[in-house]
Amino acid sequence: MTQTMVVEDDAEVAQVIADRLRAQGYDVIHATTGREALAHTHTTRFDAITLDRMLPDMDGMALVARLRAEGVTTPVLMISSLGDVDQRIAGLRAGGDDYMVKPFAPDEVAMRVEVLLRRGRDYPAEGRIVVGPLEMDLIKRKVWLHGEPVALLQKEFRLLELLARHPRQILSRQMIFEQVWGYFFDPADNLINVHIGKLRRKLEQPGHAPIIETVKGEGYRLVVG
């Protein structure tokens, strides 16, 4: 059974989310604090987590950052009344996979969790990707380029993985946004540009050509393989 965790200190809100997820056939564990949620992740492998931003003992962004630092890659849907663009971007940069603003419709929560679960099934960690001089270990989440290790953050790894699965194919910003971040594309959002820039800098090597190409007006592609 699909295992989910609802991290929410408001009992009524938590009940609404949990009831809707259970109606989808998911098993649900409820945590009311960040510390309780962390403890559960040490004993249970979750398929998806819904996370309130404002917990009594810590900010939800601090919690998701802690999870990522501990190697927990479970998709996280952040839920908050803080809904301006800067807050949404901050939540995603901290390690969240999607961001939803309160008040919300329970059906939409279930839909977004389903999208996160489906994306995980679409991109299983089946071993390694090798494209020319690029090698990715999808289990240990490690990267080598021309034999040299490259340290990447979670979103950078996921972005590179998507490009590596489609070498030399142009991937539109919309496709990248929806596959890597898991929610609908906003043309005004510069999140992809920021992450592509960081990824390029980490992949730069003296004497070697860049492996990520910008195709003006169309998107990006990996130019190895």
C-alpha positions, 0 to 999 in steps of 0.5 A: 500500500502507498505510504503517506505522511501528513505533517500538520498541527491543525487537527481539523486540516490534518483530518481533511487531508488524511481522509481524502488520501485514505479515500484514494487508497493510501495509508496515512500517518499523521505528525503534528510537529517537525520532530515527530515527522523526522522520527517517522522518516527514520522508521518508515519509507514514505511514498509522499509527504504533505507538509505544513509550512508553519509547525509549532516547533520549526518552519516547514522549509527547515524540516524539508531541508533537514530531510534532504540533508539526511538523504530522504528523497520522498516527494514533499507537497508543501502547504501554506497560507504564505502564498506569494511568489517569493514564498513558493520559490523559497519552499521549492528551493528548500527541497519541496517538490510542489507548493500549495496555498491555503485554503485548498480543495481536498480533491486538489491535494489528492491530485497533486499527491497523485502527480508526485507519486506518478512522477516517481513511478515514471522515473524509477531508480533502476541503476545507472545512466551513462551518456558519453562522459556523463555517468549517474548512479540513480541509487546513490545519487552520484554523478561523474563527468569525465571520471570526475565526481560532481556534487549536486543538490537534489533538484540539480540531480533531478534536472540532470537526470531528466536531460540525461534520459533524453540526450540531444533532445530539446526539452521545453521549459514547460516539460522541465518545470512539470517533470522536475518541480511537479506543478504547472508552468509559469512562463514568468518564473525564472526558477529553471534559469537559476537551476540551469545556471547553477548546474552548468557551473558545477559541470564546467571542466577545463578543456571540455565543452559545456554539456548543456545547451540552450536552444533559444525560444525552445528549451535545453538539451544535453549535447553528449552521447 
